[in-house]
Amino acid sequence: MSVGRQPSMADVALAAGVSAQTVSRALRGSPNVNPETRQRVLAAVDQLGYRFNNAAKMLSSGRSHTIGLIVLQSGGYYSRSAVTAGVEAGAGEAGYAVSIATIARLDTGLMERALAKLADQGVDGIVIAVPLISVTQKMEDITRDIPTVTVDGSRTAGARVLGIDQRAAGRVATQHLLDLGHRQVWHVAGPDEWIEARQRREGWRECLTAAGIEAPPVLEGDWSPASGYRQGQILAMIPEVTAVFAASDEMAFGIIRALRERGRSVPGHVSIVSVDDIELAAYCAPPLTTVRQDFYACGTAAVALLLQGAGEPAVEPPVLAVRESTAQPSVTDR
């Protein structure tokens, strides 16, 4: 350890001859650590002066009064902001602080480091709002030892899940358009590496298959209005397109603009349904039909589940907010 640098959990692990995960478990009072190992860890903490006051507080009270939150830097701005606000509000009401770890992109190595950072801080629980599909053993180890809730995020064996059934959301959105009389539904999906994007796309395809309709090619965006606009320009050049399921409200905004610029009105020529129901959706022109997700409520519920065990983790059925962006196809399109 260099002079002047504060000791880290890795330094304690090296001095005690154990892994960093074992140090975390020992400081949290985990029953999975034997007494001899725990004593070696505590001796190393004393020797190095590693966060001694915080560690002592954790050992005496069992709590650090901090909740960890992992979010993705890119992706839907409104959903990320709403989840963060919900977690901070729920934690604040309970007298807890929030430590936020932001990862730049979907990467298991970055996710491991974010989890390790929060474990190093001794957080009492972790809310994951990052949609990684693959999970590593290190991620499993940390979320097994620290109570963890995911908000439509990474699934690990030890984490509990809150959110809506994303596959069902894809089916509900697509079925709404079919029920209006559209013979085909095109899909602008989110990035393939996002678990929500995959599940919504699977629901869309399942619904079309059940109706005996062969799914058209998938167009992929990155959740942003700009990506929706780019895919909307492609859709506008396909005359037979009358119905589109967009995987997010923000992409739907871009699609609507692109269609309008090409002389395709919504819903006169093309009906659009999306997912999220962010606050702006009701004020879009036209107001957007969308599958509702209450990100703020998910954030507060995640904190309650971590701290009090209040309620059961749940994957809720989707609710469609029907507005003015969907309608029956015009007579010439039927």
DRENDO-1510 file (C-alpha; in Angstrom, 1 decimal, always signed):
<recs>
REC; n; res; u; v; w
REC; 1; MET; +0.0; +0.0; +0.0 .
REC; 2; SER; +1.5; +3.4; -1.0 .
REC; 3; VAL; +2.1; +6.1; +1.5 .
REC; 4; GLY; -0.8; +8.5; +2.0 .
REC; 5; ARG; -3.4; +6.2; +0.3 .
REC; 6; GLN; -6.4; +5.1; +2.3 .
REC; 7; PRO; -6.5; +1.3; +2.9 .
REC; 8; SER; -9.0; -0.6; +0.7 .
REC; 9; MET; -10.9; -3.8; +1.2 .
REC; 10; ALA; -8.4; -5.5; -1.1 .
REC; 11; ASP; -5.6; -4.4; +1.4 .
REC; 12; VAL; -7.5; -5.9; +4.3 .
REC; 13; ALA; -8.1; -9.1; +2.3 .
REC; 14; LEU; -4.4; -9.4; +1.5 .
REC; 15; ALA; -3.4; -8.8; +5.1 .
REC; 16; ALA; -6.0; -11.4; +6.4 .
REC; 17; GLY; -5.2; -13.9; +3.7 .
REC; 18; VAL; -8.8; -14.0; +2.4 .
REC; 19; SER; -10.8; -12.7; -0.5 .
REC; 20; ALA; -12.4; -9.3; -0.7 .
REC; 21; GLN; -15.8; -11.0; -0.7 .
REC; 22; THR; -14.9; -12.7; +2.6 .
REC; 23; VAL; -13.9; -9.4; +4.1 .
REC; 24; SER; -17.3; -7.9; +3.1 .
REC; 25; ARG; -19.1; -10.9; +4.6 .
REC; 26; ALA; -17.1; -10.7; +7.8 .
REC; 27; LEU; -17.8; -7.0; +8.3 .
REC; 28; ARG; -21.5; -7.5; +7.7 .
REC; 29; GLY; -21.6; -10.3; +10.3 .
REC; 30; SER; -22.6; -13.0; +7.7 .
REC; 31; PRO; -23.1; -16.4; +9.3 .
REC; 32; ASN; -21.1; -17.9; +6.3 .
REC; 33; VAL; -17.8; -16.7; +7.9 .
REC; 34; ASN; -16.2; -18.9; +10.6 .
REC; 35; PRO; -15.1; -17.1; +13.8 .
REC; 36; GLU; -11.4; -17.6; +13.2 .
REC; 37; THR; -11.6; -16.0; +9.8 .
REC; 38; ARG; -13.7; -13.1; +11.2 .
REC; 39; GLN; -11.0; -12.5; +13.8 .
REC; 40; ARG; -8.3; -12.3; +11.2 .
REC; 41; VAL; -10.3; -9.8; +9.2 .
REC; 42; LEU; -11.0; -7.6; +12.3 .
REC; 43; ALA; -7.3; -7.8; +13.2 .
REC; 44; ALA; -6.4; -6.6; +9.6 .
REC; 45; VAL; -8.9; -3.8; +9.9 .
REC; 46; ASP; -7.3; -2.7; +13.2 .
REC; 47; GLN; -3.8; -3.0; +11.7 .
REC; 48; LEU; -4.5; -1.0; +8.6 .
REC; 49; GLY; -7.1; +1.5; +10.0 .
REC; 50; TYR; -9.5; +0.5; +7.3 .
REC; 51; ARG; -12.7; +2.6; +7.6 .
REC; 52; PHE; -12.5; +1.6; +11.3 .
REC; 53; ASN; -15.3; +3.8; +12.6 .
REC; 54; ASN; -17.7; +2.7; +9.8 .
REC; 55; ALA; -16.8; -0.9; +10.3 .
REC; 56; ALA; -17.3; -0.7; +14.0 .
REC; 57; LYS; -20.6; +0.9; +13.5 .
REC; 58; MET; -21.7; -1.8; +11.1 .
REC; 59; LEU; -20.6; -4.6; +13.5 .
REC; 60; SER; -22.4; -3.1; +16.5 .
REC; 61; SER; -25.6; -2.0; +14.7 .
REC; 62; GLY; -25.6; -4.3; +11.7 .
REC; 63; ARG; -26.4; -1.3; +9.5 .
REC; 64; SER; -24.5; +1.4; +7.6 .
REC; 65; HIS; -27.7; +3.3; +6.8 .
REC; 66; THR; -26.8; +3.5; +3.1 .
REC; 67; ILE; -28.5; +2.0; +0.1 .
REC; 68; GLY; -26.5; +1.3; -3.0 .
REC; 69; LEU; -28.0; +2.1; -6.5 .
REC; 70; ILE; -26.5; +1.0; -9.8 .
REC; 71; VAL; -27.7; +2.7; -12.9 .
REC; 72; LEU; -26.6; +2.9; -16.5 .
REC; 73; GLN; -25.2; +6.2; -17.9 .
REC; 74; SER; -26.9; +5.7; -21.3 .
REC; 75; GLY; -30.4; +4.5; -22.1 .
REC; 76; GLY; -33.7; +6.1; -21.2 .
REC; 77; TYR; -33.1; +9.4; -19.4 .
REC; 78; TYR; -36.5; +9.8; -18.0 .
REC; 79; SER; -36.8; +6.2; -16.7 .
REC; 80; ARG; -33.3; +6.4; -15.1 .
REC; 81; SER; -34.1; +9.7; -13.4 .
REC; 82; ALA; -37.5; +8.5; -12.1 .
REC; 83; VAL; -36.0; +5.3; -10.6 .
REC; 84; THR; -33.2; +7.3; -9.0 .
REC; 85; ALA; -35.7; +9.8; -7.5 .
REC; 86; GLY; -37.9; +7.0; -6.2 .
REC; 87; VAL; -34.9; +5.3; -4.5 .
REC; 88; GLU; -33.7; +8.5; -3.0 .
REC; 89; ALA; -37.1; +9.4; -1.7 .
REC; 90; GLY; -37.8; +6.0; -0.2 .
REC; 91; ALA; -34.3; +5.9; +1.4 .
REC; 92; GLY; -34.6; +9.5; +2.7 .
REC; 93; GLU; -37.9; +8.8; +4.4 .
REC; 94; ALA; -36.3; +5.8; +6.2 .
REC; 95; GLY; -33.3; +7.8; +7.2 .
REC; 96; TYR; -30.9; +6.3; +4.8 .
REC; 97; ALA; -28.4; +7.8; +2.4 .
REC; 98; VAL; -28.0; +6.6; -1.2 .
REC; 99; SER; -24.7; +5.8; -2.9 .
REC; 100; ILE; -25.0; +5.7; -6.7 .
REC; 101; ALA; -22.6; +3.7; -8.9 .
REC; 102; THR; -23.0; +4.6; -12.6 .
REC; 103; ILE; -21.6; +2.3; -15.3 .
REC; 104; ALA; -20.8; +3.7; -18.7 .
REC; 105; ARG; -22.1; +0.7; -20.8 .
REC; 106; LEU; -23.5; -2.8; -20.4 .
REC; 107; ASP; -20.4; -4.7; -19.4 .
REC; 108; THR; -20.1; -7.5; -16.8 .
REC; 109; GLY; -16.7; -6.2; -15.7 .
REC; 110; LEU; -18.0; -2.7; -15.0 .
REC; 111; MET; -21.0; -4.3; -13.2 .
REC; 112; GLU; -18.7; -6.3; -11.0 .
REC; 113; ARG; -16.7; -3.2; -10.1 .
REC; 114; ALA; -19.8; -1.3; -9.3 .
REC; 115; LEU; -21.1; -4.0; -7.0 .
REC; 116; ALA; -17.6; -4.4; -5.4 .
REC; 117; LYS; -17.5; -0.6; -4.8 .
REC; 118; LEU; -20.8; -0.6; -3.0 .
REC; 119; ALA; -19.9; -3.7; -1.0 .
REC; 120; ASP; -16.7; -2.0; +0.0 .
REC; 121; GLN; -18.8; +0.9; +1.3 .
REC; 122; GLY; -20.7; -1.5; +3.5 .
REC; 123; VAL; -24.2; -0.7; +2.0 .
REC; 124; ASP; -27.1; -2.4; +3.7 .
REC; 125; GLY; -28.8; -3.2; +0.4 .
REC; 126; ILE; -28.4; -2.7; -3.4 .
REC; 127; VAL; -31.0; -1.7; -6.0 .
REC; 128; ILE; -29.9; -2.7; -9.5 .
REC; 129; ALA; -31.4; -0.8; -12.4 .
REC; 130; VAL; -29.1; -2.1; -15.1 .
REC; 131; PRO; -30.5; -4.6; -17.6 .
REC; 132; LEU; -27.5; -7.0; -18.1 .
REC; 133; ILE; -28.5; -10.4; -19.5 .
REC; 134; SER; -25.4; -12.3; -18.4 .
REC; 135; VAL; -24.4; -12.7; -14.8 .
REC; 136; THR; -21.0; -13.7; -13.4 .
REC; 137; GLN; -20.1; -15.7; -10.3 .
REC; 138; LYS; -18.7; -12.6; -8.6 .
REC; 139; MET; -22.0; -10.8; -9.1 .
REC; 140; GLU; -23.8; -13.8; -7.7 .
REC; 141; ASP; -21.5; -13.8; -4.6 .
REC; 142; ILE; -22.0; -10.2; -3.8 .
REC; 143; THR; -25.8; -10.2; -4.3 .
REC; 144; ARG; -26.1; -13.3; -2.2 .
REC; 145; ASP; -24.4; -11.6; +0.8 .
REC; 146; ILE; -26.0; -8.2; +0.4 .
REC; 147; PRO; -29.8; -7.9; +0.1 .
REC; 148; THR; -30.5; -6.9; -3.5 .
REC; 149; VAL; -33.5; -5.9; -5.5 .
REC; 150; THR; -33.5; -5.4; -9.3 .
REC; 151; VAL; -35.9; -3.0; -11.0 .
REC; 152; ASP; -36.2; -4.8; -14.4 .
REC; 153; GLY; -32.5; -5.2; -14.2 .
REC; 154; SER; -29.9; -7.9; -13.9 .
REC; 155; ARG; -31.1; -11.3; -12.6 .
REC; 156; THR; -29.0; -13.1; -10.1 .
REC; 157; ALA; -30.0; -16.0; -7.9 .
REC; 158; GLY; -29.9; -13.9; -4.7 .
REC; 159; ALA; -31.8; -10.8; -6.1 .
REC; 160; ARG; -35.5; -10.1; -6.0 .
REC; 161; VAL; -37.2; -8.6; -9.0 .
REC; 162; LEU; -39.7; -5.7; -9.2 .
REC; 163; GLY; -41.3; -4.4; -12.4 .
REC; 164; ILE; -43.8; -5.4; -15.1 .
REC; 165; ASP; -43.9; -8.5; -17.2 .
REC; 166; GLN; -42.0; -7.2; -20.2 .
REC; 167; ARG; -42.9; -10.1; -22.5 .
REC; 168; ALA; -46.6; -9.5; -21.6 .
REC; 169; ALA; -46.1; -5.8; -22.3 .
REC; 170; GLY; -45.0; -6.7; -25.9 .
REC; 171; ARG; -48.1; -8.9; -26.3 .
REC; 172; VAL; -50.5; -6.4; -24.9 .
REC; 173; ALA; -49.2; -3.6; -27.1 .
REC; 174; THR; -49.2; -5.7; -30.2 .
REC; 175; GLN; -52.7; -7.2; -29.5 .
REC; 176; HIS; -54.1; -3.7; -29.1 .
REC; 177; LEU; -53.1; -2.9; -32.6 .
REC; 178; LEU; -54.4; -6.2; -34.0 .
REC; 179; ASP; -57.7; -5.7; -32.2 .
REC; 180; LEU; -58.1; -2.3; -34.0 .
REC; 181; GLY; -58.0; -4.2; -37.3 .
REC; 182; HIS; -54.3; -3.8; -38.4 .
REC; 183; ARG; -53.1; -6.9; -40.3 .
REC; 184; GLN; -49.4; -6.4; -39.5 .
REC; 185; VAL; -47.5; -4.8; -36.7 .
REC; 186; TRP; -43.9; -3.6; -37.2 .
REC; 187; HIS; -41.5; -3.3; -34.2 .
REC; 188; VAL; -38.8; -0.8; -33.4 .
REC; 189; ALA; -36.9; -2.7; -30.6 .
REC; 190; GLY; -34.4; -1.6; -28.0 .
REC; 191; PRO; -30.8; -2.7; -28.0 .
REC; 192; ASP; -30.5; -6.5; -28.1 .
REC; 193; GLU; -28.2; -6.6; -25.0 .
REC; 194; TRP; -31.0; -5.2; -22.8 .
REC; 195; ILE; -33.1; -8.0; -21.3 .
REC; 196; GLU; -36.3; -5.8; -21.4 .
REC; 197; ALA; -35.8; -5.2; -25.1 .
REC; 198; ARG; -35.5; -8.9; -25.8 .
REC; 199; GLN; -38.5; -9.7; -23.7 .
REC; 200; ARG; -40.7; -7.1; -25.4 .
REC; 201; ARG; -39.6; -8.3; -28.8 .
REC; 202; GLU; -40.4; -11.9; -27.8 .
REC; 203; GLY; -43.9; -10.8; -26.7 .
REC; 204; TRP; -44.5; -9.0; -30.0 .
REC; 205; ARG; -43.4; -12.0; -32.0 .
REC; 206; GLU; -45.5; -14.4; -29.8 .
REC; 207; CYS; -48.6; -12.3; -30.4 .
REC; 208; LEU; -48.2; -12.2; -34.1 .
REC; 209; THR; -47.5; -15.9; -34.3 .
REC; 210; ALA; -50.7; -16.6; -32.3 .
REC; 211; ALA; -52.6; -14.6; -34.8 .
REC; 212; GLY; -51.1; -16.5; -37.7 .
REC; 213; ILE; -49.0; -13.5; -38.9 .
REC; 214; GLU; -45.4; -13.8; -40.0 .
REC; 215; ALA; -43.4; -11.1; -38.2 .
REC; 216; PRO; -41.7; -8.5; -40.4 .
REC; 217; PRO; -38.0; -7.6; -39.9 .
REC; 218; VAL; -37.1; -6.0; -36.6 .
REC; 219; LEU; -35.8; -2.5; -36.6 .
REC; 220; GLU; -33.5; -1.7; -33.7 .
REC; 221; GLY; -32.9; +1.6; -31.9 .
REC; 222; ASP; -31.0; +2.6; -28.7 .
REC; 223; TRP; -34.0; +4.0; -26.7 .
REC; 224; SER; -33.3; +7.6; -27.8 .
REC; 225; PRO; -35.7; +9.8; -29.8 .
REC; 226; ALA; -32.9; +10.2; -32.4 .
REC; 227; SER; -32.8; +6.4; -33.0 .
REC; 228; GLY; -36.6; +6.3; -33.3 .
REC; 229; TYR; -36.4; +9.1; -35.9 .
REC; 230; ARG; -33.9; +7.1; -38.0 .
REC; 231; GLN; -36.0; +4.0; -37.9 .
REC; 232; GLY; -39.1; +6.1; -38.5 .
REC; 233; GLN; -37.6; +7.4; -41.8 .
REC; 234; ILE; -37.3; +3.8; -42.9 .
REC; 235; LEU; -40.9; +2.9; -41.9 .
REC; 236; ALA; -42.2; +6.0; -43.7 .
REC; 237; MET; -40.9; +4.6; -47.0 .
REC; 238; ILE; -42.8; +1.3; -46.6 .
REC; 239; PRO; -46.4; +2.0; -47.8 .
REC; 240; GLU; -47.9; -1.1; -46.2 .
REC; 241; VAL; -46.9; +0.0; -42.7 .
REC; 242; THR; -50.0; +0.9; -40.7 .
REC; 243; ALA; -49.1; -0.1; -37.2 .
REC; 244; VAL; -45.8; +0.2; -35.2 .
REC; 245; PHE; -44.9; -1.1; -31.7 .
REC; 246; ALA; -42.0; +1.0; -30.3 .
REC; 247; ALA; -40.1; -0.4; -27.4 .
REC; 248; SER; -40.0; +2.9; -25.6 .
REC; 249; ASP; -41.8; +6.3; -25.5 .
REC; 250; GLU; -38.7; +8.2; -26.4 .
REC; 251; MET; -38.2; +6.2; -29.6 .
REC; 252; ALA; -41.9; +6.6; -30.4 .
REC; 253; PHE; -41.5; +10.4; -30.3 .
REC; 254; GLY; -38.8; +10.2; -33.0 .
REC; 255; ILE; -40.8; +7.8; -35.1 .
REC; 256; ILE; -43.8; +10.1; -35.0 .
REC; 257; ARG; -41.7; +13.1; -36.2 .
REC; 258; ALA; -40.1; +11.1; -39.0 .
REC; 259; LEU; -43.5; +9.9; -40.2 .
REC; 260; ARG; -45.0; +13.4; -40.1 .
REC; 261; GLU; -42.1; +14.8; -42.1 .
REC; 262; ARG; -42.8; +12.2; -44.8 .
REC; 263; GLY; -46.5; +13.0; -44.9 .
REC; 264; ARG; -47.6; +10.0; -42.9 .
REC; 265; SER; -50.0; +11.1; -40.1 .
REC; 266; VAL; -50.4; +9.4; -36.7 .
REC; 267; PRO; -52.9; +7.8; -36.3 .
REC; 268; GLY; -54.5; +8.6; -39.7 .
REC; 269; HIS; -51.9; +6.6; -41.7 .
REC; 270; VAL; -49.9; +4.8; -39.0 .
REC; 271; SER; -50.9; +3.8; -35.4 .
REC; 272; ILE; -48.2; +3.8; -32.8 .
REC; 273; VAL; -48.1; +2.1; -29.3 .
REC; 274; SER; -45.0; +2.1; -27.0 .
REC; 275; VAL; -43.9; +1.2; -23.5 .
REC; 276; ASP; -43.1; +3.3; -20.4 .
REC; 277; ASP; -45.8; +6.0; -20.1 .
REC; 278; ILE; -43.3; +8.7; -19.1 .
REC; 279; GLU; -44.8; +12.0; -18.1 .
REC; 280; LEU; -44.3; +13.5; -21.6 .
REC; 281; ALA; -46.3; +10.7; -23.3 .
REC; 282; ALA; -49.6; +12.3; -22.4 .
REC; 283; TYR; -48.5; +15.6; -24.0 .
REC; 284; CYS; -47.1; +14.2; -27.2 .
REC; 285; ALA; -48.8; +15.2; -30.4 .
REC; 286; PRO; -50.9; +13.1; -30.6 .
REC; 287; PRO; -51.0; +11.8; -27.0 .
REC; 288; LEU; -49.3; +8.5; -26.9 .
REC; 289; THR; -50.9; +5.1; -26.3 .
REC; 290; THR; -48.4; +3.2; -24.2 .
REC; 291; VAL; -47.9; +0.4; -21.7 .
REC; 292; ARG; -47.5; +2.0; -18.2 .
REC; 293; GLN; -44.4; +1.6; -16.0 .
REC; 294; ASP; -44.2; +3.6; -12.8 .
REC; 295; PHE; -40.5; +3.9; -12.4 .
REC; 296; TYR; -40.7; +6.2; -9.4 .
REC; 297; ALA; -42.9; +3.8; -7.5 .
REC; 298; CYS; -40.6; +0.9; -8.4 .
REC; 299; GLY; -37.7; +2.8; -6.8 .
REC; 300; THR; -39.6; +3.5; -3.6 .
REC; 301; ALA; -40.9; -0.1; -3.5 .
REC; 302; ALA; -37.4; -1.5; -4.0 .
REC; 303; VAL; -36.2; +0.4; -0.9 .
REC; 304; ALA; -39.1; -0.8; +1.2 .
REC; 305; LEU; -38.4; -4.4; +0.1 .
REC; 306; LEU; -34.8; -4.0; +1.1 .
REC; 307; LEU; -35.2; -2.3; +4.4 .
REC; 308; GLN; -38.4; -3.7; +5.8 .
REC; 309; GLY; -39.1; -6.7; +3.6 .
REC; 310; ALA; -42.4; -5.0; +3.0 .
REC; 311; GLY; -44.5; -6.9; +0.5 .
REC; 312; GLU; -43.4; -9.6; -1.9 .
REC; 313; PRO; -41.2; -9.0; -4.9 .
REC; 314; ALA; -43.5; -8.9; -7.9 .
REC; 315; VAL; -43.6; -8.9; -11.6 .
REC; 316; GLU; -46.8; -6.9; -12.3 .
REC; 317; PRO; -49.1; -7.4; -15.3 .
REC; 318; PRO; -48.9; -4.6; -17.8 .
REC; 319; VAL; -51.5; -1.9; -18.0 .
REC; 320; LEU; -52.2; -0.1; -21.4 .
REC; 321; ALA; -52.9; +3.6; -21.3 .
REC; 322; VAL; -55.0; +4.1; -24.5 .
REC; 323; ARG; -54.7; +7.6; -26.0 .
REC; 324; GLU; -54.8; +9.1; -29.4 .
REC; 325; SER; -51.8; +7.6; -31.3 .
REC; 326; THR; -53.7; +4.4; -32.2 .
REC; 327; ALA; -56.9; +4.0; -34.3 .
REC; 328; GLN; -58.4; +1.6; -36.8 .
REC; 329; PRO; -56.6; +1.5; -40.1 .
REC; 330; SER; -58.0; +3.7; -42.8 .
REC; 331; VAL; -60.5; +2.0; -45.3 .
REC; 332; THR; -57.9; +1.8; -48.0 .
REC; 333; ASP; -55.5; +0.0; -45.7 .
REC; 334; ARG; -57.9; -2.7; -44.5 .
</recs>
